[in-house]
Amino acid sequence: MTLSTLIQAAWAILLSRYADQDEVVFGVARSGRPADLTQIENRVGMHINTLPLRVCLNRKKSPVAWLQDLQAHGERQQPFEWMALTDIQSQTDVPRNQPLFESVVIFENYPVESNHLPDDAKLSIAHVNVDEKTHYPFALFASGGEEIELCLHFQLNRCDKHDVECMIDFLNSILTRLANLGDLPVEDSSSLFPALRRPTEFEGPTTITSQLECAHQSFTRAARIHGDKSAIECGEQILTYQELDQQSSKLAVALQNDFKVGKEAIGILLPRSPEMVIAMLAILKAGCHFVPLDPSHPKDRLIDIAKDGDLRAVITLTSTRHLVESESIEIIDFETWDASAVYSSEPQERVSPSDLAYLIFTSGTTGRPKGVPITHLSLANLLQSIESRIEFKQDQCLLSLTTFAFDIATLELLLPLTRGATLVLTDDQKLKDGGHLVDLINERDIDVVQATPAAWRMIMSCWPHEHHKQDDRKRTFLCGGEALPVSLADELLKTGSTIWNVYGPTETTIWSGALRIDGNKESMPIGGPLDNTSFHIVDSKLRPVPPGVPGELCIGGIGLSPGYHQRPDLTRERFVQLDEADSNPIRVYRTGDSVRQTPDGLMEFLGRMDSQIKLRGHRIELGEIETAMESHGEVEEAVAVLHDFGEGEQCIQVFYRRSRNSEEPEETFNTDLRRHLSGKLPAYMLPAGMRELDRFPITPNGKTDRKTLSSMRITRASSGIPPQTQLERDLAKVWKRVLKTDTVGIHDNFFEMGGHSLLILTAQNEIREQMGIKLPIIDFFQHPSLHALANHINHQTSIHRDTDRSGALKAGRSRLMRRRQNQTTDQDKTG
């Protein structure tokens, strides 16, 4: 076995682990002087040539046998050492503009034995420094002698010095193992890579979980202490802790006694209101688990969730009960329910920490939403961890902005109510008005706000500059649900607030990591794990990856869901066991997020590893959109992609092929398709653009080229009727700039021309700044065409123009402060 073969083997093992591939290719420097070449020993000049070496790490062979095969492979290459690399590449499928390999191994062996020199030789070579350079990103130089000397050259734009130092350490460990093969119990060549241990930064604080209370138990305790304090403020409606506790307990008793529920699933189909919170607490007190349902979602989707979730009953209103009515589901109408018929005010406690608290449904690849159950223990751990991390206090107010069907809403609703703080709600329509939310934050003296990046952009677009660091109040802003752009983080920091970048999938209970932002980030990393939570970065074989190497993020700990509801196949696929060095196997959830460890111990988010996307805070399986498209009788095949406009603007686009029997014009057919999709998908999953193609672009391996499709922007042709009035012409100028189009007709639909919620913010700002007209965001949804929006503005009784609201804000704060001071005084007297 030659020393050169050992060096090549070590590099192959290293590349295999770093690239997560069983087969690797790298360049090997050859002498270019084959023994059978005539007079080769008398030829002068550089004959060295670089040839590709393809190495397969065979798991079925012992390391010794594998090394022997590698050396034999090198010997078989010797007769071809003279071949030019371009000639070799011409025999492959690799395009000429792409390299065959990106690393090269150069073994330098120039033996000069002193006993071959005459005794009186005066020639000597000493203090030689050689500066060798290659055009490859990585070049490993090795020289043999009494000791092996390794020198790894690398390009700074490919990795940093810390990562290369780790590579050298691993290479040294691999060579040491190769030198001691007789003493090592190894099964295959890949096991020669040294064992990796999880960084301490990837282990969250450990707390005593036996002391955690279920959420409704914490609320009941808070209600006894803060009975007369405002628990919920929604417009002019206020519920004290005592009132909220009494009403939720009465409904809980009714569920137990009148409706005879056990530990079953109860749906909540209610608008954002105190009644929604009453229903949630009542279900938990009754020993059941709640299933959030969004009244804005299509009826078919709600019925599918009710069926898959095995809902025993649904709490709803008279106006929305038709969305879920069926023979197997009992409807509890909140408006007609008779609270006076309840004969007891305290429900029987039936809950243990391992019982389910809620079941929430997320997008599924097959077009069928998948249910994620979360236990009381997981929820309680999350609430305590966030409380501790952001230093949430009982004298604070939290503004809830998230739709109930999005799991982060559970944190917004329960964190303040389980800690004796105040929850502030606003109705669904006002959630789309950034100006209203800014006023609400300032009028109500809000301390904590949680929102997605899309929602924060909407709020910050209306946040006046004079409100930046306007008072001594130190607010706390949480941003999560999708990647936080650095530019948005900087804008949030200008408010003088404490900013947290939070991260976590639904399957690990809302959030799993949190990072306080200091403003000195070139990219926004994922913060450290929360209490009783662990992070793991693994490759496709679930092995830990070396530092700095991309891998899949897996999450372990108390927050893990028991698994997908009635989906054992999917549960086995996503919830797996990891074998860790010097520890027992640990159960983790495979997030599908690609990340890498940074030198400071944090994690950089690199994107998704599958067709799942995050768009404006919503987790979406593109496969579900494709399934909905293909359920239309005339669509043969559909491909949904995420198109990136740059600067944080993204939208869903769909390309499709129609059956040959369809003769309807594409524009008319697209309108029909939109109606079809609207009945199957929630609004946030509807594509912004659709285009028919005769055939899809194909990759070299015969698969649909999604990358090419995602780079194609779909725009809708103008209706052709130009603006008629000055107002329409002014609005058209804004639309042209925002939508990046040359023509806009009066009947063009903003969304069908490629518009989306983020572009609405841009249009809203330009209309306000250039035309002096302040439009709520909801107006764009209700009047999506240029003509309709202009007519709406003309017929408004009063156009909202920018005014100085400092007096109103001051008066509102004064009223609220007096009310809260009175509550505090009453509590002090009671105490």
Secondary structure, DSSP 8 states (H G I E B T S, - for coil): --HHHHHHHHHHHHHHHHHT-SEEEEEEEE----TTSTTGGG--S---EEEEEEEE--TTS-HHHHHHHHHHHHHHHGGGTTS-HHHHHTTSSS-TTS-S-SEEEEEE-----GGGS-TT------S-------SSSEEEEEE-SSS-EEEEEE-TTT--HHHHHHHHHHHHHHHHHHHTGGG---SSGGGGS------GGGB-----GGG---HHHHHHHHHHHSTTSEEEEETTEEEEHHHHHHHHHHHHHHHHHTS---S-EEEEE--SSHHHHHHHHHHHHTT-EEEE--TTS-HHHHHHHHHHTTEEEEEE-TTTGGGT-BTTBEEEETTT--GGG---SS------TTSEEEEEEE--TTSS-EEEEEEHHHHHHHHHHHHHHHT--TT-EEE--S-TTSTHHHHHHHHHHHHT-EEEE--TTGGG-HHHHHHHHHHTT--EEEE-HHHHHHHHTT--GGGTT-SS---EEEE-SS---HHHHHHHHTTT-EEEEEE--GGGSS-SEEEE--S--SS-EE-EE-TTEEEEEE-TTS-B--TT--EEEEEEETT--S-STT-HHHHHHHEEEE--TTS--EEEEEEEEEEEE-TTS-EEEEEESSSEEEETTEEEEHHHHHHHHHTSTTEEEEEEEEEEEETTEEEEEEEEEE-TT--S-HHHHHHHHHHHHHTTS-GGGS-SEEEE-SS--B-TTSSB-HHHHHH--------S----SHHHHHHHHHHHHHHT-S---TT-BTTTTT--HHHHHHHHHHHHHHH--B--HHHHHHS-BHHHHHHHHHH-SS-B-----HHHHHHHHHHHHHHHHHHHHHHHHH-
